[in-house]
Amino acid sequence: MEAISTLLNQVSNFIWGPVTLILLLGVGIYLTIGLRAMPWRHTIAAFALLWRGRHSDEKGDITPFQALMTALSATIGTGNIAGVATAITLGGPGAVFWMWITALFGMATKYCEAVLAVQYRETDERGCYVGGPMYYIKNGLAKKWYWLAIAFAFFGMMAGFGIGNMVQANSVASVLENTYAIPTWLSGVVLCLLAGAVILGGIQRIAVVAAGLVPFMASTYILGSLIVIVMLFDQVPAALALIFETAFSGTAAVGGFAGAAVSAAIRFGVARGVFSNEAGLGSAPIAHAAARTNNPVQQGMIGMLGTFIDTIIICTMTALVIILSGAWTGGETGAALSATAFGTVLPGLGESIVTFGLVIFAFTTILGWSYYGERCAEFLFGIKVILPYRILWLIAIPLGAMGKLTIIWLLADVLNGLMAIPNLIALILLGPIVFRITREYFVAQKTNSL
């Protein structure tokens, strides 16, 4: 078992090493340039589209707003609480700057993913809209690339059980056991029952629950963070200065913090940024393909907000609380560091904010990733696999809650990285099509406004 762990760790370090991280960031830069920075220029307009997208009678299964909330339900999770803390622990405060950079270019990546998802989606035998990287590879590229679609679907189907299921269940069970002494088996069973009540209802029920839970929990978490930030507002300029300075100079050892070079800030900032918002992994477009819309560009603009909300807003809230509280120098990491940071400023209430946030975020991640994995399985095996996949998914929840997941964590990291590669290749090859569709849309918009 130890030999397997060592091997997986080596493979994970290679997959998430400089080559993949440069590829992820490089594709984002390429797409941003090709779009002429459209995602940055039209962020406000995208929020307006999102508000109008709460209701739609166009073709699709769920509203554009529900599609974004479903995508966010899968991305807003342990990465926003534990992932940010880990990035600061390993890379210093400067890692936050590189998370921001990853997110800014990741907006273009997420935009293109959603555009292609709608442009090349299909309807299955049940009449449901299905899409994502496997479909825009199949329908947008030549037959010689079809193996990439199969590879993505296989990696996505398997990765979900790790990063989107067992790891999330284990995080919930661990935090509830440590905070409230709730047995892990009980947390696993309750999670399984609650998830089953939603997942067995399909994408419509997942979307309705996501559209209710995600805005509520995100708003609650942001509010709690803002209270801490306002209480320590006089220290905010120094905290921001620390982030920018150490992004380019590294962080000296202080307290329980061992110090970090610039390379560590870049590596862990980019890696945790990608882990948090999933731009480039190809997961979110699976949800956007189900949106009730006839316009790929509009859904793409709504889709790119996922990266903005996830990293620029929520991850920044976590990072500022950790830095302002001074907890980052204490030697803790992960969710424990975030809990300590909130608890230092808001004793009692702070720990509850982190615990409650982690539980809800992890639960919604289980819901969102169940849909991603199911669509990948359907691509490979047809609609007959849907019910067995859902049942297997639910069985995995209590197993994850009660298990020791060292190998599962490593395997999930490997599979997540392998998901990204076929998707990034497709984005590079199909990028010019997205550029053309985008130009035509805005030219038409300008012409109609005259």
N, C-alpha and C positions, 0 to 999 in steps of 0.2 A: 504493500500500500504506500509505503514511504517512497519507493522507487517511482510509482505512478505520479505521486504528488510532485516529486522533483522534476520529472519529465514534463508534466503539464505546466509547471512554473517556468521552465525554460522556454517552452513553446509560447506561453503567454507573454513572457518578456520580449520574445522575438517579434510576435505579431503586433504587440502594442509598443514596439520599439520605435526608433526615429523614423524608419521608412514609412510605416503606416500613419504615424502622426503627421509627418510632412505631407503625405498623400491627402489625408483628410483636410488639412489646412490649405494645401495647395489647390485642391479642387474647389474649395470655398472661395479662394482668391480668384481663380480662373473664372468661376461663374459670376462673381461680383463684378469683375471687369467686363465680362461679356454682357451683363445686364446693365452696365453703366451705373452701377451703384443704386439701381432702382429700389431694392429693399430698404435702403437707408432713407432714400428720398420720399418714399411713400408709406412710411410706418404709420403715420397719423391716418392716412386714407384707409389703410388696412384695418385699423381699429373701427373706423366708420362702417366698413364692409362687414366686419364681424358683428356689429350691433344689428345691422339690417339682416344678417344671415341667421338670426334667431328663428326666422320663419321663412319657409321656401316651399313652393309647390312645383319646382322643376324636377327633372328625373333624378332618382337616387333613393336611398333608404333612410337617411337621417339628414337633419338640417346641417348647413355649413357650420353653424355654431356648435352643434353636438359633435360634429366630426373633429373640430379642434379640441373640444373638451375630452373626447375619447382619446385623442392623441396625447393630450396633456396628462390624462389619467395614467398613462403608461410611462411618461417621462418624468413627471414630478413624483419623486420617490426618495429612496434612501440617498440618492446622489445629491439632492438639495440640502440634506442635513448632515449625513455622515460623509458624503463625497467631498463636500467643500472643506469640512474639517480635516479630512485626510490630505487634501491638496495643500492646505496651510501647514499641516504638521510636517509633511515631507518636502515641500518646496518653499515654505515661508510665505509671508503676506504677498510677496510679489507674484505668487502663483495665481492670485485673484485677477491680476491684470491680464495674464495670458488666457484665463477663462473668458474674460470679456472679449479679447481679440478673437478667440475661437467662436464665440457666439455671434459676433458681428459678421464674420464671414460665413458662419453657419446659417445665418438667415437666408442667404442666397441659395445655399445647398437645400435647405428645407423648402424654400419656394419652388425650386426646380423639381424636387421630388413630388410635391403636391400637384404641380402643373402636369407632369408626365403621368401621374396616377389617374387623373381625370381624363386626360387626352387618350390614354390607351386602355382604359378599363373595359371590362366585359360584364355580361350578365350570365350567371350560372344556370343550371337546370331548374333551380327554384325560382328564378327570376330576380335574384338578389345581385346587386352590383358588387363586383370584386375587382381588385386592382392592387397595385404595388409594384416593386421592382421586378418581380418575376413576370408580370404582365407587360410592363413597358420594355423589358428585354425581349420577350416573346414577340410582341406586336410592333415594336419600334426598330428592332435591329434585325440583321440578316440571320438566316437559319444557323449559320456557323457559330452564332453566339448563344444559341438556345441552351447549351450546357450550363451557361452562367445562371440562367433562370432556375434550372433544376438545383444547382448548387446553393443559390440564395434561399430557395424554398426549404431545402433540407436543413441548412444551418439555422434558418429562422424557426422552423418547427421544433428543433431540438434545443436551441438557445433559450426559448421561452420557458422551458421547464426549470432552467437554472435561474437566470437573471430576473425573469418575470414571474416566477412562482415560488420555488423552494427557498431561494435566498430571501425573498420578501417575507414569506411566512416565518422563516427563522428569525429575521430581524424583529418582527412583531412579537413573537413568542418570547424572545430574549429580553426585550425591553419591558414587557408586561411582567415577566418573572422577576426581573431585577427591581422594578419599581413597586409592583403591587403583590408580589409573591404568588402570581397566578401560575398554576402548572402549565408547562409547555403543551402537554397533550390537550388540555382544555382549550387553550388558545387556538390550537390547530383545528380542533373539531368545530369550534364556533366559526372560525374563518371559513372553513370548508362549507358549512351550512349557509352562511351569508353569501359567499361567492356563488354557490350553487343556485340560490334563489334568483341571482342576476344572470349568470352565464347561460343557464339552460333556456333563458328567454331570448337568446340571440342578440344581435347587434342593436336592435331597437331598444331593448331593456338596458343593455350596457350603456348606450348613449344617454338615455334618460337619467340613469343613476349618476353617470359621469358629469352630466350637465348640472346636476344638483350638488354633488359632493365637491367637485374640483373648485368651483368658484368660492364656495363656502369655506373650505379648508384653506385654500390659498389666501383668501382675504383675512381669515383669522390669524394665520401664521405671519402674514405681512404686518398686520396690526400689532401683534405682540412684538415683532422686531422693531417696528417704528417707535413703540413705547420706550424700548431700551435705547434706541438711537437718540430720541429726544431727551431722555434723562442724561445722556452723556454727550449732548450736542456740541459742547465746547471742545471736545476731543476729536470730532469728526474730521476737521481739516488735517490734523496730525496723522490720523489713521489713513486717510486717502494719500497723503504725502508718502507714508511708509509703503503703501502698496506700489506706487509708481517708482519710488526710489529703489526698492529691493527687487523690482522686476528686472532691472538692468545692472544691479550691483551685487545681488545676492544678499543673504541675511546672516548676520553674525550670530554666534551662539549666545543665548540669553536665557537665564532660568533653566527650565527643563528642556528647552529647545536646543537641539544639537547644532543648529546652523544649516544653511543650504546655499549651494552655488546657483548662479543664474541658470545653468543647464537644468537643474532640478526644478526651479520655478517654472521654466518653460515646459518641461516634460510633464510634470504633474498638473500644471494648470491646463494644458491642452487636453491631456488624457481625462481628467476629471470633468472638464467642460463638455467633452464629447460624451462621456458616460452619463452626464446629467441631461443634456438636451437631445442626444441621439441623432444630431444632424449628420447625415452621411451613412448612418447604419441601415437606412431603408425601412425602418419600422413604421414611422408615422404616416407615410403615404398610403399604407394599407387601410388606415382609417379614413383618410381624405378621399379615397376612391369611392366610398359609399355615400358621399355628400350629395344632397339634392341640388345640383347645379349643372348648367349647360356651359359654364364658362371656366375653363382651366386656369386662366390667369387670376380671376377673382378668388378661386379656391387656393391658389398658390399664395396670394397675398395674405389670406387668412391663415394658411399653414405656416408661413414664416414667423407669425406672431408667437408660435409655440416656443421657438428658440429665445425670442426676446423676453417673454414672460418667465420662462423657466430659468434662464441664466442671468440675464441682465437685471431682472427684478428680484426673483426669489433667492437665487444663489448669492446675490449681492447683499441681501438682507442678512442671511446667515453669516457671511464673511465679516460684515461690519460689526455684528454683535460679538463674534469671536475675538476680533481684534480690539474693539473698544473695551471689552471686559478685561482684557489682559490674560484671559485663560489660555491662549495659544502658547504661552511660554511655560505652562505647567507640566508638560510632558504627556498629557492625555491625547487621544486621537479618536477619530470616528464620531459616532453619535454621542459617546460619553463626553467628548470635548464640547460639542454643541450644547448638551444639557448643562454642563458646568458653566459655560459662558452665559446662558440665559439665567441659570440659577444664581450666579454671582450678583447679577443686577436685580433680578426679581425672585428672591428666595421663595421656594414653594411653587409659585405660579410659573416661573420660568421653566422648571423641569417638566411641569405638566404640559406646557405648550409644545415642548420638543417631543414628549411621549405621545401626546394626542396626535400631533402632526405626523410623526413617524408611522403610527398605526394606520391613520386614514390614507396617507400617501401610499403606503405599501399595499393597502387593500385595493385602492384604485389601480395601482400598477398591476396587480394580479388580474383584475378585470380587463384592462386594456390589452395586456400581453396574451390573455387567453384568446382574444379575437385575432391578434397577429398570428399566433401559432396555428390557430384553426384555419385561417386563410391559406397559410403556407402548406398545411397538410392537405387541404382541399385541392390545391394546385397540383399536388403530386398524385393524389389517390382518388379524387372526385368527391362528390357530396356524401357518399356512403361513409366516409371517415369522420364526419362531423360529430355525431353523437358519441361514438367511442372515444374520440379525442377529448370531448368535454368531460366525460366521466373520468378518463385517465388524468386529466388536468386537476380535477377536484380531489382525487385520491392522493395526488402528489403534495397537496397543501399540508395536511397533518404530518406526512412523512418529513417534509421540509422543516416544519415547526419543531419536531422532536429530534431531528438528526444533527450530526456533526458534519458541517458542510464544507470542510476545507477543500476537498476534491471537487465538489459541485461548484464552489466559487471559482476555482481555477478553470474548470471546464467551461463554465459560463463565459468567462473572460475570453477564452480561446474561440468559442463559437460566435460570440459577439463580433470579435475582430474579423473572423472569416465571413460573416454576413456583410460587412462593410465593403469588402474587396469587389465582389460582383456588382454591387450597387454603384460604387465609385467609377468603375469602368464604364457602366451604362451612362452615368451622368456626364462623363467626359465626351462620349460618343454622341449622345443625344442633346448635349448642351446647345449646339447651333439651332436645333429645332425650337427649343425653349426661347432662345433669343429672338427668333423670327416671330413666334406666336406672341411674345410680349410686345415687340415693336408694333405689330399689326394692331394689337388691342389698344395701345395708347395713341396710335395715329387715329384710329376710329373714334376714340374718346374725344380727342382734340377736334376732329372734324365735326362731330355731333354737337360740340359745345359752341361752334361758330354760328 
